[in-house]
Amino acid sequence: MTSAADLFATHRTRLDEAVQACASRGYHSAFDESPSPRVYGEEAAAQGKAAYDAWLGTDFPIRTPGSEGTVATERSPYGVDLAVRYPRVKDVDALMAAARAGMKGWRDAGPEGRTGVCLEILHRLHGRVFELANAVQHTSGQAFVMAFQAGGAHALDRALEAVAYAYTEMTRTPATARWEKPGKHPIAMEKTFTVVPRGVALVIGCNTFPTWNSWPGLFASLVTGNPVVVKPHPGAVLPLAITVQVCREVLEECGFAPDLLTLAAEDPADKLAATLAIRPEVRLIDFTGGNAFGDWLEDNARQAVVFTEKAGVNTVVVDSTDSFKAMCQNLAFSFALYSGQMCTAPQNVYLPTDGIETDEGHKSLAEVGAGIDAAFGKLLGDDARAVELLGGVVNGAVLDRLADAPGTGEVLVASREITHPSYADATVRTPTLIALDAAKDAEVYETECFGPVAYLIGTDGTDASIALFRDTVQRHGAMTASVYSTDGGVVEQMREAALDAGVALSENLLGAVFVNQSAAFSDFHGTGANPAANASYTDGAYVASRFRVIQSRRHV
């Protein structure tokens, strides 16, 4: 049997470096983001692809208490039915009982033991990173390199970040203390402080980022002592099935109940997430997805602490720029990356109706649109290159929104269909750019249009743009915001507005950093300060409410 204490010692350096990185907010990555053979070896990519291929059309070998029969629900945006069959949950009572059965032993492992086990799980997931990347690619539609980075290396970093924060919070209070009150009759007491889990944790996965958005909550709950039920999106089960498989293997090897981690797969008609969410045993819920169900969880799962990441209207305010082409290139890349299917992708670009000042002279709103179109041409003009940036469209709802977009305003850049050179049945589209009027089209731009749709919105001026930004984000939420201006006063106005609205701000991005992207250990993903999300990856608040400290005391 593997000792949890030995695993903690084995991975202590990685933990310490992560804890230090969280405190310093400097660059840190524990898992290499390059899929190069120079990093991972000549055979790793082929072995990972073969491991992924081997799952197709098979029964996934995992035990789910309370299951009956199987369910297969995944079709790749690249046109392939995965046909992987997973145990289908039917008896929720049995699932809950099994999840809770191992809680005492897991609690008694203590912060160091649980942290050692979780770090070993991350280590083993890293060993299967190419397999996971293929699974993420073919369930989410991300291009392979993005799936490797966002779904593999970066997701591992975010998970490690959550473990590091949780370890810090759990060990903030000592395990024991001696309390002495001086005086004529001194009193001495010994006190014991134990980290106690809240209960069963439910992780509700999303289709677009099944690992990146699920792993922080999964590991934050597990390392703090809670059993975790993972309910994947029906379209993206395999990445989380592999995750749960690895978790169960490590737990069992260390002498803990493997049912501390369970996979709850469903047919979409089962509505399993809603059933699980209001169970009295469920005390923690992590959800990424749309407003309707996120709001329902917040209103109805009253017995649980609910962490949600929902929809928002990510905003760019353009006032002026000293590098027009670089600005257009940066915006075009941000719109095109994964076809805009990111919770951080920009949607609303506010700029004065009469145009902006640039290093190339005055540019009208239409000329800004033309500049972005020219940048699209360079990025997406070659189909073989374009698909590696765009990826595939994740589902039909995105296509429906894209089809409806031209009817909402003036089309500055039309979307086009792209044929994937390797997957003939893949669904790939370029972004569309629509011109709107701030005064007339609020009902269009105040709603998230998830996918490859962006709006250039004419305003009465930069002051009006900033006011509109503040108002829409306060009311509807946002995960990201950005500003372009050569005027320091305007940038300062935007900083103040972003603080008022509770959203992270990027300023004058022109190079290889894009508003969509966030770096683990340095950037906070979400703030919890506006309606788009009530939590942040990762801060102390994200982990501290997943456990309680219970004390006992005695005279000595």
C-alpha positions as CSV (number, residue, x, y, z in Angstrom):
1,M,0.0,0.0,0.0
2,T,1.2,3.5,-0.9
3,S,1.5,5.9,2.0
4,A,-0.2,9.2,1.7
5,A,2.6,10.7,3.9
6,D,5.2,9.3,1.5
7,L,3.4,10.9,-1.4
8,F,3.3,14.3,0.4
9,A,7.1,14.0,0.9
10,T,7.6,13.0,-2.8
11,H,5.7,16.0,-4.1
12,R,6.5,18.6,-1.4
13,T,8.8,20.7,-3.6
14,R,6.1,21.0,-6.2
15,L,3.6,22.1,-3.5
16,D,6.0,24.6,-2.0
17,E,6.7,26.2,-5.3
18,A,3.0,26.5,-6.1
19,V,2.3,28.0,-2.7
20,Q,5.1,30.5,-3.2
21,A,3.8,31.3,-6.7
22,C,0.3,32.0,-5.4
23,A,1.8,34.5,-2.9
24,S,4.2,36.2,-5.4
25,R,1.8,36.2,-8.4
26,G,4.8,35.9,-10.7
27,Y,5.1,33.5,-13.6
28,H,5.0,29.8,-12.6
29,S,4.0,26.6,-14.4
30,A,4.5,23.1,-13.1
31,F,3.5,21.3,-16.3
32,D,5.0,22.1,-19.6
33,E,2.5,23.4,-22.2
34,S,4.5,22.4,-25.3
35,P,3.5,19.0,-26.8
36,S,6.9,18.9,-28.4
37,P,8.8,15.6,-28.5
38,R,11.7,17.4,-27.1
39,V,9.7,17.8,-23.9
40,Y,7.7,14.7,-23.7
41,G,9.6,12.2,-25.8
42,E,9.2,10.8,-29.3
43,E,6.5,8.3,-28.5
44,A,4.3,10.2,-26.1
45,A,2.0,11.8,-28.8
46,A,1.4,8.5,-30.6
47,Q,0.8,6.6,-27.4
48,G,-1.7,9.2,-26.2
49,K,-3.6,9.1,-29.5
50,A,-3.7,5.3,-29.4
51,A,-4.9,5.4,-25.8
52,Y,-7.7,7.7,-26.8
53,D,-8.6,5.7,-29.9
54,A,-8.8,2.5,-27.7
55,W,-11.7,4.0,-25.7
56,L,-13.9,4.5,-28.8
57,G,-16.9,2.2,-29.0
58,T,-16.1,0.5,-25.7
59,D,-17.5,0.2,-22.2
60,F,-15.5,2.5,-20.0
61,P,-14.2,0.4,-17.1
62,I,-15.3,2.3,-14.1
63,R,-17.6,1.4,-11.2
64,T,-20.4,3.8,-10.3
65,P,-22.5,2.9,-7.3
66,G,-26.2,3.1,-8.1
67,S,-25.8,2.6,-11.8
68,E,-27.9,0.5,-14.1
69,G,-27.1,0.0,-17.7
70,T,-24.9,2.4,-19.8
71,V,-25.2,5.6,-21.7
72,A,-23.3,6.9,-24.7
73,T,-23.8,10.6,-25.6
74,E,-20.7,12.0,-27.1
75,R,-20.3,13.2,-30.7
76,S,-17.2,15.0,-31.7
77,P,-17.5,18.5,-33.3
78,Y,-15.1,16.9,-35.8
79,G,-17.9,14.6,-37.0
80,V,-17.0,11.3,-35.1
81,D,-19.3,9.5,-32.7
82,L,-17.2,8.5,-29.7
83,A,-19.7,5.7,-28.8
84,V,-18.0,5.3,-25.4
85,R,-20.5,3.7,-22.9
86,Y,-20.5,4.8,-19.3
87,P,-22.5,3.5,-16.3
88,R,-25.8,5.4,-16.1
89,V,-26.8,6.6,-12.6
90,K,-30.3,5.4,-11.6
91,D,-30.2,5.0,-7.8
92,V,-29.1,8.3,-6.3
93,D,-29.6,7.0,-2.8
94,A,-26.9,4.3,-3.4
95,L,-24.6,6.8,-5.0
96,M,-24.8,9.2,-2.0
97,A,-24.3,6.4,0.5
98,A,-21.2,5.1,-1.3
99,A,-19.8,8.6,-1.6
100,R,-20.2,9.2,2.1
101,A,-19.0,5.9,3.3
102,G,-15.3,6.7,3.1
103,M,-15.4,10.2,4.5
104,K,-14.1,9.4,8.0
105,G,-10.9,7.7,6.7
106,W,-10.3,10.6,4.2
107,R,-10.9,13.2,6.9
108,D,-8.5,11.4,9.3
109,A,-5.8,11.5,6.6
110,G,-5.3,15.1,7.5
111,P,-4.3,18.1,5.3
112,E,-0.8,16.6,4.5
113,G,-2.1,13.2,3.7
114,R,-4.9,14.4,1.4
115,T,-2.6,16.9,-0.3
116,G,-0.1,14.2,-1.0
117,V,-2.7,12.0,-2.6
118,C,-4.1,14.9,-4.7
119,L,-0.6,15.8,-5.9
120,E,0.0,12.2,-6.9
121,I,-3.3,12.3,-8.9
122,L,-2.1,15.4,-10.7
123,H,1.2,13.7,-11.4
124,R,-0.5,10.7,-13.0
125,L,-2.9,12.8,-15.0
126,H,0.1,14.6,-16.4
127,G,1.4,11.2,-17.4
128,R,-1.8,10.8,-19.5
129,V,-1.8,14.3,-20.9
130,F,-1.8,13.4,-24.6
131,E,-4.6,11.0,-24.0
132,L,-6.5,13.7,-22.2
133,A,-5.7,16.2,-24.9
134,N,-7.3,14.0,-27.6
135,A,-10.3,13.4,-25.4
136,V,-10.7,17.2,-24.8
137,Q,-10.2,17.9,-28.5
138,H,-12.9,15.5,-29.6
139,T,-15.5,16.4,-27.0
140,S,-15.1,20.2,-26.9
141,G,-14.0,20.9,-30.5
142,Q,-10.8,22.7,-29.4
143,A,-7.9,22.3,-31.8
144,F,-5.3,19.8,-30.6
145,V,-2.7,22.2,-29.4
146,M,-5.2,24.2,-27.5
147,A,-6.7,21.0,-26.0
148,F,-3.2,20.0,-24.9
149,Q,-2.6,23.4,-23.3
150,A,-6.0,24.5,-21.9
151,G,-7.3,20.9,-21.3
152,G,-4.0,19.5,-20.2
153,A,-1.1,21.5,-18.9
154,H,-3.0,24.7,-17.9
155,A,-5.8,22.7,-16.4
156,L,-3.3,20.9,-14.3
157,D,-1.8,24.2,-13.2
158,R,-5.2,25.5,-12.2
159,A,-5.9,22.3,-10.2
160,L,-2.5,22.6,-8.5
161,E,-3.2,26.2,-7.7
162,A,-6.5,25.1,-6.0
163,V,-4.6,22.4,-4.0
164,A,-2.0,25.0,-3.0
165,Y,-4.5,27.5,-1.8
166,A,-6.5,24.8,0.1
167,Y,-3.3,23.5,1.8
168,T,-2.5,27.0,2.9
169,E,-5.9,27.6,4.3
170,M,-6.1,24.2,6.0
171,T,-2.8,24.6,7.7
172,R,-3.4,28.2,8.8
173,T,-4.6,26.9,12.1
174,P,-2.2,24.5,14.0
175,A,-3.3,20.9,14.6
176,T,-2.7,21.4,18.3
177,A,-2.0,24.2,20.7
178,R,-1.3,24.7,24.4
179,W,-3.3,27.5,26.0
180,E,-2.1,28.9,29.4
181,K,-3.8,31.7,31.3
182,P,-1.5,33.1,34.0
183,G,-2.5,34.2,37.5
184,K,-2.7,33.1,41.0
185,H,-4.3,29.9,39.9
186,P,-2.9,29.4,36.3
187,I,-5.0,27.4,33.9
188,A,-3.5,25.2,31.2
189,M,-5.3,23.5,28.4
190,E,-4.4,21.5,25.4
191,K,-6.5,22.1,22.3
192,T,-6.9,20.1,19.1
193,F,-8.1,21.6,15.8
194,T,-9.4,19.3,13.1
195,V,-10.2,20.2,9.5
196,V,-13.6,18.7,8.8
197,P,-15.2,18.4,5.4
198,R,-18.7,19.9,4.6
199,G,-20.2,16.9,2.8
200,V,-20.6,15.5,-0.7
201,A,-19.3,17.8,-3.4
202,L,-21.0,17.9,-6.8
203,V,-19.0,19.1,-9.8
204,I,-21.2,19.8,-12.9
205,G,-19.0,19.9,-16.0
206,C,-19.3,21.9,-19.1
207,N,-19.0,21.0,-22.8
208,T,-16.3,23.5,-23.8
209,F,-13.7,23.2,-21.1
210,P,-14.4,19.8,-19.4
211,T,-11.1,19.7,-17.4
212,W,-10.0,23.4,-17.1
213,N,-13.4,24.4,-15.6
214,S,-13.9,21.2,-13.5
215,W,-10.6,20.4,-12.0
216,P,-10.2,23.5,-9.7
217,G,-13.5,22.7,-7.9
218,L,-12.9,19.0,-7.9
219,F,-9.5,19.2,-6.3
220,A,-10.4,22.0,-4.0
221,S,-13.2,19.9,-2.6
222,L,-11.3,16.6,-2.5
223,V,-8.2,17.9,-0.8
224,T,-10.3,19.5,1.9
225,G,-11.8,16.1,2.7
226,N,-15.1,16.0,0.7
227,P,-16.1,13.1,-1.5
228,V,-16.8,14.3,-5.0
229,V,-19.5,13.3,-7.5
230,V,-18.5,14.4,-11.0
231,K,-21.5,14.9,-13.3
232,P,-20.0,15.6,-16.8
233,H,-21.8,17.4,-19.6
234,P,-23.3,14.6,-21.8
235,G,-21.2,15.9,-24.7
236,A,-17.9,15.8,-22.8
237,V,-17.8,12.8,-20.6
238,L,-14.5,11.1,-21.5
239,P,-12.0,13.7,-20.1
240,L,-13.7,13.5,-16.8
241,A,-14.1,9.8,-16.9
242,I,-10.4,9.5,-17.3
243,T,-9.9,12.0,-14.4
244,V,-12.2,10.0,-12.1
245,Q,-10.5,6.7,-13.1
246,V,-7.1,8.1,-12.1
247,C,-8.5,9.5,-8.8
248,R,-10.0,6.2,-7.8
249,E,-6.9,4.3,-8.6
250,V,-4.7,6.5,-6.4
251,L,-7.2,6.6,-3.6
252,E,-7.5,2.8,-3.6
253,E,-3.7,2.3,-3.7
254,C,-3.4,4.5,-0.6
255,G,-6.0,2.6,1.3
256,F,-8.9,5.0,0.9
257,A,-12.4,4.3,-0.4
258,P,-12.3,4.7,-4.2
259,D,-16.0,5.9,-4.1
260,L,-14.7,9.2,-2.7
261,L,-14.7,10.0,-6.4
262,T,-17.6,8.8,-8.6
263,L,-18.6,9.5,-12.2
264,A,-22.3,10.3,-12.6
265,A,-23.0,10.0,-16.3
266,E,-26.5,10.5,-17.7
267,D,-28.7,10.8,-20.7
268,P,-29.7,14.4,-21.2
269,A,-33.3,13.6,-20.5
270,D,-32.4,12.3,-17.0
271,K,-31.9,15.8,-15.6
272,L,-29.5,14.3,-13.2
273,A,-27.7,17.5,-12.2
274,A,-30.9,19.0,-10.8
275,T,-31.7,15.8,-8.9
276,L,-28.2,15.7,-7.3
277,A,-28.0,19.4,-6.6
278,I,-30.9,19.4,-4.1
279,R,-29.9,16.3,-2.2
280,P,-29.3,17.0,1.5
281,E,-26.0,15.2,1.4
282,V,-24.6,17.6,-1.2
283,R,-23.0,20.6,0.5
284,L,-20.8,21.9,-2.2
285,I,-21.6,22.5,-5.9
286,D,-19.3,23.7,-8.7
287,F,-21.0,24.7,-11.9
288,T,-19.9,26.2,-15.2
289,G,-22.6,26.9,-17.8
290,G,-25.5,29.1,-18.7
291,N,-27.5,31.6,-16.6
292,A,-30.7,29.6,-16.5
293,F,-29.4,26.6,-14.6
294,G,-26.8,28.6,-12.7
295,D,-29.5,30.9,-11.4
296,W,-31.7,27.8,-10.6
297,L,-28.8,26.3,-8.6
298,E,-28.3,29.5,-6.6
299,D,-32.0,29.8,-5.8
300,N,-32.8,26.1,-5.1
301,A,-29.7,24.3,-3.8
302,R,-30.0,26.2,-0.5
303,Q,-28.4,23.4,1.5
304,A,-25.1,23.8,-0.4
305,V,-22.4,26.3,-1.0
306,V,-22.7,27.0,-4.7
307,F,-19.9,28.2,-6.9
308,T,-21.1,29.3,-10.3
309,E,-19.5,30.6,-13.5
310,K,-22.2,31.7,-15.9
311,A,-22.7,34.0,-18.8
312,G,-21.6,37.6,-19.2
313,V,-20.9,40.4,-21.8
314,N,-17.2,40.7,-22.1
315,T,-16.3,44.2,-23.2
316,V,-13.6,46.1,-25.0
317,V,-13.5,50.0,-24.9
318,V,-11.6,51.5,-27.8
319,D,-10.6,55.1,-27.5
320,S,-7.4,55.4,-29.5
321,T,-4.3,53.4,-30.3
322,D,-0.7,54.0,-31.3
323,S,-0.6,50.7,-33.1
324,F,-3.7,50.2,-35.2
325,K,-2.6,47.0,-37.0
326,A,-1.4,45.4,-33.8
327,M,-4.6,46.3,-32.0
328,C,-6.7,44.8,-34.9
329,Q,-4.5,41.7,-34.9
330,N,-4.9,41.2,-31.2
331,L,-8.7,41.6,-31.3
332,A,-9.0,39.3,-34.4
333,F,-7.1,36.6,-32.6
334,S,-9.2,37.0,-29.5
335,F,-12.4,36.7,-31.6
336,A,-11.2,33.7,-33.6
337,L,-9.6,31.6,-30.8
338,Y,-11.7,28.5,-30.4
339,S,-14.4,30.3,-32.4
340,G,-15.2,32.6,-29.5
341,Q,-16.5,29.6,-27.4
342,M,-14.7,30.8,-24.3
343,C,-16.3,32.5,-21.3
344,T,-13.4,35.0,-21.5
345,A,-13.8,35.9,-25.3
346,P,-14.6,39.5,-26.0
347,Q,-18.0,40.3,-27.5
348,N,-18.9,44.0,-27.2
349,V,-16.5,46.5,-28.6
350,Y,-17.5,50.1,-27.7
351,L,-16.0,52.9,-29.7
352,P,-17.2,56.4,-30.7
353,T,-19.5,56.4,-33.7
354,D,-17.4,59.1,-35.3
355,G,-14.2,57.0,-35.0
356,I,-10.9,56.9,-33.2
357,E,-7.4,58.4,-33.5
358,T,-4.6,56.0,-34.4
359,D,-1.0,56.0,-35.6
360,E,-2.5,55.7,-39.1
361,G,-4.7,58.7,-38.7
362,H,-8.4,58.9,-37.9
363,K,-10.3,55.7,-38.4
364,S,-14.1,55.5,-38.7
365,L,-16.1,52.7,-37.1
366,A,-16.3,51.0,-40.5
367,E,-12.5,51.3,-41.0
368,V,-11.9,49.7,-37.6
369,G,-14.1,46.8,-38.8
370,A,-12.1,46.7,-42.0
371,G,-8.8,46.6,-40.0
372,I,-10.1,43.6,-38.0
373,D,-11.3,42.0,-41.3
374,A,-7.8,42.4,-42.7
375,A,-6.3,40.7,-39.6
376,F,-8.8,37.9,-40.0
377,G,-7.6,37.5,-43.5
378,K,-4.0,36.9,-42.3
379,L,-5.1,34.6,-39.5
380,L,-7.8,32.6,-41.2
381,G,-7.2,33.0,-45.0
382,D,-5.6,29.5,-45.3
383,D,-8.1,26.9,-44.2
384,A,-5.5,24.4,-43.0
385,R,-4.0,27.1,-40.7
386,A,-7.4,28.5,-39.7
387,V,-8.7,25.2,-38.2
388,E,-5.8,25.1,-35.8
389,L,-7.0,28.4,-34.3
390,L,-10.8,28.1,-34.7
391,G,-11.3,24.5,-33.7
392,G,-14.8,23.1,-34.2
393,V,-18.2,24.5,-33.3
394,V,-19.2,22.6,-30.1
395,N,-23.0,22.3,-30.7
396,G,-25.9,23.3,-32.8
397,A,-27.0,26.1,-30.5
398,V,-23.8,28.0,-31.4
399,L,-24.6,27.6,-35.1
400,D,-28.1,28.9,-34.5
401,R,-26.8,32.0,-32.8
402,L,-24.3,32.6,-35.7
403,A,-27.1,32.2,-38.2
404,D,-29.3,34.7,-36.5
405,A,-26.5,37.3,-36.0
406,P,-26.7,39.0,-39.4
407,G,-30.3,40.0,-38.7
408,T,-29.3,42.1,-35.6
409,G,-27.2,44.8,-37.4
410,E,-24.9,45.7,-40.2
411,V,-22.6,42.9,-41.2
412,L,-19.0,44.2,-41.3
413,V,-17.4,40.8,-41.5
414,A,-19.4,37.8,-42.6
415,S,-18.8,34.3,-41.3
416,R,-17.7,31.6,-43.7
417,E,-17.7,27.8,-43.5
418,I,-14.3,26.1,-43.5
419,T,-13.5,22.6,-44.6
420,H,-11.2,20.8,-42.2
421,P,-8.4,19.1,-44.1
422,S,-8.3,16.1,-41.7
423,Y,-12.0,15.8,-40.6
424,A,-14.4,16.2,-43.5
425,D,-17.4,16.2,-41.3
426,A,-16.1,18.8,-38.9
427,T,-18.2,21.9,-38.2
428,V,-15.9,25.0,-38.5
429,R,-16.9,28.6,-38.9
430,T,-15.0,31.9,-38.9
431,P,-16.3,34.8,-36.7
432,T,-18.8,37.4,-37.8
433,L,-18.5,41.1,-36.9
434,I,-21.7,43.1,-36.6
435,A,-22.0,46.9,-36.3
436,L,-24.6,48.1,-33.7
437,D,-25.9,51.4,-32.3
438,A,-25.5,51.8,-28.6
439,A,-28.8,53.7,-28.3
440,K,-30.9,51.4,-30.4
441,D,-29.5,47.9,-30.0
442,A,-29.2,47.3,-26.3
443,E,-31.4,44.2,-26.3
444,V,-28.8,42.7,-28.7
445,Y,-25.5,43.5,-27.0
446,E,-26.7,43.2,-23.4
447,T,-27.1,39.4,-23.9
448,E,-24.2,37.0,-24.3
449,C,-24.0,35.6,-27.8
450,F,-21.8,32.6,-27.0
451,G,-19.7,31.7,-30.1
452,P,-18.1,33.4,-33.1
453,V,-20.1,36.6,-33.0
454,A,-18.7,40.0,-32.0
455,Y,-20.2,43.5,-32.1
456,L,-18.7,46.9,-32.9
457,I,-21.0,49.3,-31.0
458,G,-21.0,53.0,-31.9
459,T,-21.4,55.3,-28.9
460,D,-21.6,59.1,-28.3
461,G,-17.9,59.1,-27.3
462,T,-15.4,57.4,-25.0
463,D,-17.1,58.7,-21.8
464,A,-20.3,57.2,-23.0
465,S,-18.5,53.9,-23.8
466,I,-17.0,53.7,-20.3
467,A,-20.4,54.5,-18.7
468,L,-22.1,51.8,-20.9
469,F,-19.3,49.3,-20.0
470,R,-19.8,50.0,-16.2
471,D,-23.6,49.7,-16.4
472,T,-23.8,46.6,-18.6
473,V,-21.2,44.6,-16.5
474,Q,-22.8,45.6,-13.2
475,R,-26.2,44.4,-14.5
476,H,-25.2,41.5,-16.7
477,G,-21.7,40.5,-15.6
478,A,-18.4,39.9,-17.5
479,M,-15.4,37.7,-17.1
480,T,-13.0,40.0,-18.9
481,A,-12.7,43.6,-20.0
482,S,-10.1,45.5,-22.1
483,V,-9.3,49.1,-23.1
484,Y,-7.3,50.7,-25.9
485,S,-6.2,54.3,-25.4
486,T,-3.1,56.5,-25.7
487,D,-4.7,58.8,-23.1
488,G,-3.6,57.9,-19.5
489,G,-6.7,59.7,-18.2
490,V,-8.9,57.4,-20.2
491,V,-7.1,54.3,-18.9
492,E,-7.5,55.5,-15.4
493,Q,-11.2,56.0,-16.0
494,M,-11.4,52.5,-17.2
495,R,-9.6,51.2,-14.1
496,E,-12.1,52.9,-11.9
497,A,-15.0,51.6,-13.9
498,A,-13.6,48.1,-13.8
499,L,-13.3,48.3,-10.0
500,D,-16.9,49.5,-9.8
501,A,-18.1,46.7,-12.1
502,G,-15.9,44.1,-10.4
503,V,-14.2,42.8,-13.5
504,A,-10.6,42.1,-14.5
505,L,-9.1,44.7,-16.9
506,S,-6.5,44.3,-19.6
507,E,-4.9,47.5,-21.0
508,N,-3.6,48.1,-24.6
509,L,-2.8,44.4,-25.4
510,L,-0.9,44.4,-28.7
511,G,1.4,41.4,-28.5
512,A,1.2,37.7,-27.7
513,V,-1.1,38.1,-24.6
514,F,-4.8,38.1,-25.3
515,V,-7.8,39.1,-23.2
516,N,-9.2,35.5,-23.4
517,Q,-6.2,34.1,-21.6
518,S,-5.4,33.9,-17.9
519,A,-2.3,32.5,-16.3
520,A,-2.6,30.2,-13.2
521,F,-0.8,31.4,-10.1
522,S,-0.9,35.0,-11.3
523,D,-4.3,35.9,-13.0
524,F,-7.6,35.5,-11.1
525,H,-10.2,33.9,-13.4
526,G,-13.4,35.6,-12.5
527,T,-13.8,37.9,-9.5
528,G,-17.0,36.9,-7.8
529,A,-17.9,40.6,-7.9
530,N,-20.3,40.7,-10.8
531,P,-23.2,38.5,-12.0
532,A,-21.1,36.4,-14.4
533,A,-19.4,34.4,-11.5
534,N,-19.8,34.3,-7.8
535,A,-16.3,32.8,-7.3
536,S,-12.7,33.2,-8.5
537,Y,-10.0,30.7,-9.7
538,T,-8.3,30.8,-7.3
539,D,-8.4,32.8,-4.1
540,G,-8.8,31.9,-0.4
541,A,-12.5,32.3,-0.5
542,Y,-12.8,29.7,-3.2
543,V,-11.4,27.0,-0.9
544,A,-11.9,28.1,2.7
545,S,-15.7,27.5,2.7
546,R,-15.2,23.8,1.7
547,F,-14.2,22.8,5.2
548,R,-14.6,23.8,8.8
549,V,-12.2,23.6,11.8
550,I,-13.6,21.8,14.8
551,Q,-11.8,22.0,18.1
552,S,-11.7,19.9,21.2
553,R,-9.9,20.9,24.5
554,R,-8.9,19.5,27.8
555,H,-7.1,20.4,31.0
556,V,-3.4,19.5,31.3
